[in-house]
Amino acid sequence: MKAWMLLFSCCLITPTSLSAKESPVQKNTLHLGSVLALKGKAKGLGTGMKNGLNASLNGQTINGRKINIHYKNDFYEPDTASQATTKLIKRGIFLMIGNVGTPTAKVTLPLLAKANIPAVGFFTGAGLLRPAPGPIVNYRASYVQETAAVINDAVKNGLNPESICAYVQNDAYGMAGLTGIRQAFAGLGVSQTLLMTLDKIIAMEGNNPARNNVGPVGVYKRNTANVRFGYQSLKAWEKSTGNSCRLVVTVGAYGNISHFVRVANRDKKENWIISAVSFTGADNYSDALNKFGATDKIIMTQVVPLLDSDLPIVKEARTAMGTQFGFVSLEGYIVGKLTRTILEATPEPLNHDNFLAQVKKTKINLGGLPIDFTKNPIQGSDLVITSYLTDTGYSRVDKDVWKKWLATQEK
């Protein structure tokens, strides 16, 4: 009898231990996932996106379902991101939303594609998401658009493109930005030799390949503050060609790029104009630069409205987030509200096909911010604002600013 009872007990326990993953779409709940840097040297980016998503989407009820975003930290490292993504796929998520970074997206997008889970509103402008291997919904403009905006603006205001250099992260993110720089150069009549040099640098493979001292490019290793070798690479280029790096287009994260500015313009007195793409993290970046006393000639391209904008979406986000309000959290807020708007309009039954079909129909004014997926079904916004750092924050760069900066370099 005891043996029979033991066998019966095991049979009762077994189904629970082997149960299938939880469905992401339930009657009263919708489960989403997000893998981003919540710890480590890029935690400001992940925390900002999380704050924005929490304010505009997480915990909200849409068509009777409460949104539950499951966050996992990846330290902005591909291996950790891959492991976290696998865990979320196994638990069951309807969307992956607001992930941070290109090198992490490079390894997680194939996993999401295999599971047919849409990637929504990732915090990266890399080409590998345009298109992606699986279903993709980008809010933001690309790095190609960001780098083109600052380079074309500089040339329009009198800068010779041959005096534009680059300082980038030595991985997929940095190369995505360098690809944008190369594309901008191609339309400006630079020499074929320069274009071929950039092609050579971009084509290098492996983990941290030797991209320094090859052309007008300096690189640094992700998640480090080491700027010396990248800086020396730019100086070697100046010495070998006789050109001066009057504008340095950077593609990196705030920790390293702020140190690069400190070394180049404060310590070495280079007097370079230094630009950064939006991923750098405008808020953490300006905090670091103010701490270093290195705030002159700092450009940053933004893919969200400036924080002093009177657009309803900006006012709404500022009120909702209070002290957490900033450029990165604003992007998280926009991504969350955009996703909420699309989910509200998606017909039942709620599934990936209906959601993605609704994305393609979406052309809206999101609190004064134009969003249009009818022209490009994988990217809703082309907004790029070329801004510069002032005593009160970031303002739009105009021709007078360029004139002043270029004149100081010619003295």
C-alpha positions in Angstrom: 0.0 0.0 0.0 2.8 2.4 0.9 4.6 1.8 -2.4 1.3 2.4 -4.3 0.8 5.6 -2.5 4.3 6.8 -3.2 3.9 6.0 -6.9 0.6 7.9 -6.9 2.2 10.9 -5.2 5.0 11.0 -7.8 2.5 11.0 -10.6 0.7 13.9 -9.1 3.9 15.9 -8.8 5.4 15.2 -12.2 2.9 17.2 -14.4 3.7 20.4 -12.4 7.4 20.0 -12.8 7.1 19.5 -16.5 4.5 22.1 -17.3 4.9 24.1 -20.5 6.0 27.8 -20.4 3.4 30.4 -19.5 1.5 31.9 -22.4 2.6 35.6 -22.8 -1.0 36.6 -23.8 -3.5 35.9 -21.0 -7.0 37.1 -20.3 -5.9 39.7 -17.8 -2.1 40.0 -18.4 0.3 40.6 -21.3 3.9 39.7 -20.6 6.8 41.6 -22.3 10.6 41.3 -21.9 13.4 43.8 -21.9 17.2 43.0 -21.7 19.4 46.0 -21.0 22.3 47.3 -19.0 21.0 47.9 -15.4 24.4 47.5 -13.9 27.9 48.2 -15.1 29.5 51.0 -17.0 26.5 51.6 -19.3 23.8 51.3 -16.6 22.7 54.9 -17.1 21.4 53.9 -20.6 19.5 50.8 -19.4 18.1 52.6 -16.3 16.9 55.5 -18.5 15.0 53.2 -20.9 13.5 51.3 -18.0 12.3 54.5 -16.3 10.7 55.6 -19.5 9.0 52.3 -20.1 7.8 52.1 -16.6 6.2 55.5 -16.8 4.4 55.0 -20.0 3.7 51.3 -20.4 4.6 48.9 -17.5 1.6 48.2 -15.3 -0.9 49.9 -17.7 -4.0 48.0 -18.7 -4.7 47.7 -22.4 -7.9 46.1 -23.6 -8.4 44.4 -20.3 -4.8 43.1 -20.0 -2.3 44.5 -17.5 1.2 45.0 -19.0 4.0 43.2 -17.2 7.5 43.9 -18.4 10.1 41.4 -17.2 13.5 43.2 -17.0 16.9 41.5 -17.1 20.3 43.0 -16.8 23.0 42.2 -19.4 25.9 44.6 -18.3 25.9 45.6 -22.0 27.7 42.4 -22.8 26.6 40.0 -25.6 27.1 36.7 -23.7 25.0 37.9 -20.8 22.4 39.3 -23.2 22.1 36.0 -25.0 21.5 34.1 -21.7 18.9 36.6 -20.5 17.1 36.5 -23.8 16.9 32.7 -23.8 15.4 32.8 -20.3 12.8 35.3 -21.3 11.9 33.3 -24.4 11.5 30.2 -22.2 9.2 32.0 -19.7 7.0 33.3 -22.5 7.0 37.0 -23.8 4.8 38.6 -26.4 7.4 41.3 -27.3 11.0 42.2 -26.5 11.0 46.0 -25.9 13.6 48.7 -25.2 16.7 46.6 -25.3 19.9 48.7 -25.2 22.9 48.3 -27.6 24.1 47.0 -30.9 26.6 44.3 -29.9 23.9 42.8 -27.6 21.3 43.1 -30.4 23.6 41.3 -32.8 23.4 38.1 -30.7 19.8 38.5 -29.4 18.0 39.3 -32.6 18.6 35.8 -34.1 17.2 34.2 -30.9 14.1 36.4 -31.1 13.7 35.7 -34.8 13.8 31.9 -34.2 11.0 32.3 -31.6 9.1 34.7 -33.9 9.1 37.4 -31.1 9.0 41.0 -32.4 11.8 43.3 -31.3 10.3 46.7 -30.5 11.9 50.1 -29.8 15.5 48.9 -29.2 17.8 51.7 -28.1 20.2 51.5 -31.1 20.3 53.0 -34.6 22.4 50.2 -36.1 21.8 48.9 -39.6 21.5 45.3 -38.4 18.0 46.3 -37.2 17.1 47.8 -40.6 16.1 45.2 -41.5 16.5 42.6 -38.8 16.5 38.8 -39.1 13.1 38.6 -37.5 10.1 40.9 -36.9 11.3 44.4 -36.0 9.7 47.7 -35.0 12.1 50.6 -34.6 11.1 54.0 -33.3 14.3 55.9 -33.8 16.3 57.2 -36.7 19.4 55.2 -37.7 23.1 56.0 -37.0 23.5 56.5 -40.8 21.0 59.4 -40.5 22.6 60.7 -37.3 26.2 60.8 -38.6 25.0 62.2 -41.9 23.2 65.0 -40.2 26.3 66.3 -38.3 28.7 65.7 -41.2 26.5 67.4 -43.8 25.9 70.3 -41.4 29.6 70.7 -40.8 30.5 70.7 -44.5 27.6 73.1 -45.4 29.1 75.5 -42.9 32.6 75.4 -44.5 34.4 72.4 -43.1 36.5 70.3 -45.4 35.4 66.6 -45.2 39.0 65.5 -45.3 39.4 67.1 -41.8 36.7 64.9 -40.3 37.9 62.0 -38.2 36.2 59.3 -36.1 36.6 57.8 -32.7 34.4 54.7 -32.1 33.8 51.7 -30.0 35.6 48.6 -31.4 32.6 46.4 -32.0 29.4 46.2 -34.1 28.1 49.4 -32.6 31.2 51.4 -33.5 31.3 49.9 -37.0 27.6 50.7 -37.5 28.5 54.3 -36.9 31.6 54.2 -39.0 29.5 52.8 -41.8 27.2 55.8 -41.6 30.3 58.1 -41.6 31.6 56.3 -44.7 28.2 56.7 -46.5 28.2 60.4 -45.7 31.7 60.8 -47.1 30.8 59.0 -50.3 28.4 61.8 -51.2 30.8 64.6 -50.4 33.5 63.8 -53.0 36.3 62.6 -50.7 39.1 60.5 -52.2 38.6 56.9 -53.1 41.7 56.1 -51.0 40.0 57.4 -47.9 36.8 55.4 -48.7 38.8 52.3 -49.3 40.6 52.8 -46.0 37.4 53.1 -44.1 36.1 49.9 -45.9 39.2 48.1 -44.7 38.6 49.1 -41.1 34.9 48.2 -41.2 35.6 44.8 -42.7 38.0 43.7 -40.0 36.6 40.7 -38.0 37.2 39.2 -34.6 37.1 40.4 -31.0 38.7 43.9 -30.8 40.7 43.7 -34.1 43.6 46.1 -34.7 41.7 49.0 -36.1 43.9 51.8 -34.7 46.7 53.4 -36.8 45.0 52.5 -40.1 43.2 55.7 -41.1 41.4 58.7 -39.6 39.9 56.5 -37.0 40.6 55.7 -33.4 38.9 52.9 -31.5 38.5 51.7 -27.9 37.4 48.5 -26.2 33.8 48.4 -25.1 33.1 48.9 -21.4 36.6 50.4 -20.7 37.8 54.0 -20.1 41.0 53.5 -22.1 41.2 56.3 -24.7 45.0 56.6 -25.2 45.4 54.2 -28.2 42.4 55.7 -30.0 43.6 59.2 -29.4 47.2 58.3 -30.6 45.7 56.8 -33.7 44.1 60.1 -34.6 47.4 62.0 -33.9 49.3 59.5 -36.1 46.8 60.2 -38.9 47.3 63.9 -38.6 51.1 63.5 -38.7 51.2 61.2 -41.7 48.7 63.2 -43.8 49.2 66.8 -42.7 45.4 67.0 -42.1 43.9 68.2 -38.9 41.0 66.5 -37.2 38.8 69.6 -36.8 35.7 67.5 -36.3 35.8 64.1 -34.6 32.6 62.1 -34.9 32.4 59.7 -32.0 30.3 56.6 -31.7 30.5 55.1 -28.2 29.1 55.2 -24.7 29.2 58.1 -22.3 31.8 56.7 -20.0 34.6 56.4 -22.6 33.6 59.3 -24.8 33.6 61.8 -21.9 37.2 60.6 -21.0 38.2 61.0 -24.7 37.0 64.6 -24.6 38.8 65.3 -21.4 42.1 63.9 -22.7 41.8 65.5 -26.2 40.4 69.0 -25.5 41.1 69.6 -21.8 44.5 67.9 -21.3 46.0 68.0 -24.8 44.3 71.3 -25.9 43.3 70.0 -29.3 40.4 72.4 -29.8 38.5 69.7 -31.7 34.8 69.9 -32.4 33.6 66.6 -31.0 30.2 65.1 -31.9 28.4 62.1 -30.4 25.4 60.0 -31.5 22.3 59.7 -29.3 23.3 56.3 -27.9 26.1 57.9 -26.0 23.6 59.0 -23.4 23.1 62.8 -23.4 22.4 63.1 -19.6 25.2 61.0 -18.3 27.5 62.5 -20.9 26.9 66.1 -20.0 27.2 65.2 -16.3 30.7 63.7 -16.9 31.8 66.6 -19.1 30.8 69.2 -16.6 32.7 67.2 -13.9 35.8 67.2 -16.2 35.4 70.9 -17.1 35.4 69.9 -20.8 32.2 71.3 -22.3 33.3 73.4 -25.2 32.6 72.4 -28.8 30.4 69.4 -27.9 27.8 68.3 -30.4 25.2 65.6 -29.9 22.6 64.3 -32.3 19.3 63.6 -30.7 16.5 61.3 -32.0 13.9 62.7 -29.5 12.8 66.3 -29.1 14.9 68.5 -26.9 14.0 68.5 -23.3 12.8 72.1 -23.2 10.4 71.4 -26.1 6.8 72.4 -25.6 5.4 69.4 -27.4 2.7 67.6 -25.4 4.6 64.3 -25.4 7.6 66.0 -23.8 5.5 67.8 -21.2 3.7 64.6 -20.4 6.9 62.7 -20.0 8.4 65.4 -17.8 5.4 65.4 -15.5 5.3 61.6 -15.4 9.0 61.0 -14.6 10.0 64.0 -12.5 13.7 63.8 -11.6 14.1 60.7 -13.8 13.3 62.8 -16.9 16.1 63.0 -19.5 16.9 62.2 -23.1 17.2 58.4 -22.7 14.2 58.1 -20.4 12.2 60.3 -22.9 13.0 57.8 -25.6 11.9 55.0 -23.3 8.7 56.9 -22.6 8.0 57.4 -26.4 8.7 53.7 -27.1 6.3 52.7 -24.4 3.5 55.1 -25.4 3.9 54.2 -29.1 3.7 50.4 -28.2 0.7 51.1 -26.0 -1.1 53.0 -28.8 -0.4 50.2 -31.3 -1.6 47.5 -28.9 -4.8 49.4 -28.2 -5.6 49.5 -31.9 -4.7 45.8 -32.6 -7.8 43.7 -33.1 -8.4 40.5 -31.2 -7.2 37.8 -31.1 -4.0 39.5 -29.9 -1.2 37.7 -31.8 2.0 38.6 -33.6 0.4 38.7 -37.0 -2.3 41.1 -35.9 0.1 43.3 -34.0 2.6 43.6 -36.9 -0.3 44.3 -39.4 -1.4 47.1 -37.1 2.2 48.5 -37.0 2.2 48.8 -40.8 -1.0 50.8 -40.7 0.2 53.2 -38.0 0.5 56.9 -39.0 -0.1 59.0 -35.9 0.7 62.3 -34.1 2.1 61.0 -30.8 1.8 64.1 -28.7 3.2 66.4 -31.4 5.8 63.8 -32.6 5.1 62.4 -36.1 5.2 58.6 -36.4 4.7 56.9 -39.7 5.1 53.2 -40.4 3.1 53.4 -43.7 6.2 54.6 -45.6 8.7 52.4 -43.8 7.2 49.4 -41.9 10.3 48.9 -39.7 11.0 52.5 -38.6 8.5 55.1 -37.4 10.6 58.3 -37.0 13.3 60.0 -39.0 13.8 62.8 -36.4 17.4 63.9 -36.0 18.3 67.1 -34.1 21.9 68.4 -34.2 22.4 69.9 -30.7 25.3 71.3 -28.7 26.0 71.5 -25.0 25.5 74.8 -23.3 25.5 76.0 -19.7 21.7 75.2 -19.5 21.6 71.9 -21.4 21.4 71.0 -25.1 20.3 73.5 -27.8 20.1 73.4 -31.5 23.3 74.1 -33.5 22.9 76.9 -36.0 25.2 78.5 -38.5 26.4 81.1 -36.0 27.7 78.4 -33.7 29.5 76.7 -36.5 31.0 80.0 -37.6 32.3 80.8 -34.1 33.8 77.3 -33.6 35.5 77.2 -37.0 36.9 80.6 -36.5 38.6 79.7 -33.2 40.2 76.7 -34.9 41.8 78.9 -37.6 43.5 81.3 -35.2 
